[in-house]
């Protein structure tokens, strides 16, 4: 239990931000899964739309500090690479 009002407030804030961070990460992972499924179908317009959603989500979570900037960049790079590879094959 917190010993001061300040500690109690921080406990509540941390719990709230943890839930928000988990929700944002989960939404990003879901978008990535949808993107990968779309890549398997081979529809280039749908792949572009799905990538746009992933890109926006990755940038947003990185901007909020939920994931690192480099992690977001690496994620986007790998997904785009896989989409291009699937488009050729």
C-alpha positions in Angstrom: 0.0 0.0 0.0 1.2 3.5 -0.7 2.4 5.5 2.3 1.5 9.0 0.9 -1.2 10.7 -1.2 1.4 11.2 -3.9 2.3 7.6 -4.0 -1.4 6.6 -4.1 -2.0 9.0 -7.1 1.0 7.6 -8.9 -0.3 4.1 -8.4 -3.6 5.0 -10.0 -1.9 6.8 -12.8 0.4 3.9 -13.5 -2.4 1.4 -13.6 -4.4 3.6 -16.0 -1.4 4.2 -18.3 -0.5 0.4 -18.2 -4.0 -0.4 -19.5 -3.8 2.2 -22.2 -0.4 1.0 -23.3 -1.5 -2.6 -23.4 -4.5 -1.7 -25.5 -2.4 0.3 -27.9 0.2 -2.6 -28.3 -2.7 -5.1 -28.7 -4.3 -3.0 -31.5 -0.9 -2.7 -33.2 -0.4 -6.5 -33.0 -3.9 -7.1 -34.4 -3.3 -4.7 -37.3 -0.1 -6.6 -38.1 -1.9 -9.9 -38.1 -4.5 -8.5 -40.4 -1.8 -7.1 -42.7 -0.1 -10.5 -42.9 -3.4 -12.2 -43.8 -4.0 -9.6 -46.4 -0.5 -10.2 -47.9 -1.4 -13.9 -48.3 -4.4 -13.0 -50.4 -2.3 -11.1 -52.8 -4.7 -8.1 -53.3 -2.3 -5.2 -53.8 -4.9 -2.5 -53.0 -5.9 -4.2 -49.8 -2.3 -4.8 -48.8 -1.6 -1.1 -49.3 -4.5 -0.1 -47.2 -3.6 -2.6 -44.4 0.0 -1.3 -44.5 -1.2 2.2 -44.0 -3.1 1.2 -40.9 0.0 -0.6 -39.5 2.2 2.3 -40.3 -0.1 4.8 -38.6 -0.4 2.5 -35.5 3.4 1.9 -35.3 4.2 5.6 -35.6 1.5 6.6 -33.1 2.7 4.1 -30.4 6.3 5.2 -31.0 5.4 8.8 -30.6 3.6 8.1 -27.3 6.7 6.2 -26.1 4.9 2.8 -25.9 7.4 1.3 -28.3 10.8 2.6 -29.3 11.2 4.6 -32.5 13.7 2.1 -33.9 11.3 -0.8 -33.1 8.5 0.9 -35.1 10.9 1.5 -38.0 12.1 -2.1 -38.0 8.6 -3.4 -37.9 7.4 -1.3 -40.8 10.5 -2.1 -42.8 10.1 -5.9 -42.4 6.4 -5.8 -43.2 6.9 -3.7 -46.3 9.7 -6.1 -47.4 7.4 -9.1 -46.9 4.6 -7.4 -48.9 7.0 -6.6 -51.8 8.3 -10.2 -51.7 4.7 -11.6 -51.8 3.8 -9.2 -54.7 6.6 -10.6 -56.9 5.9 -14.3 -56.2 
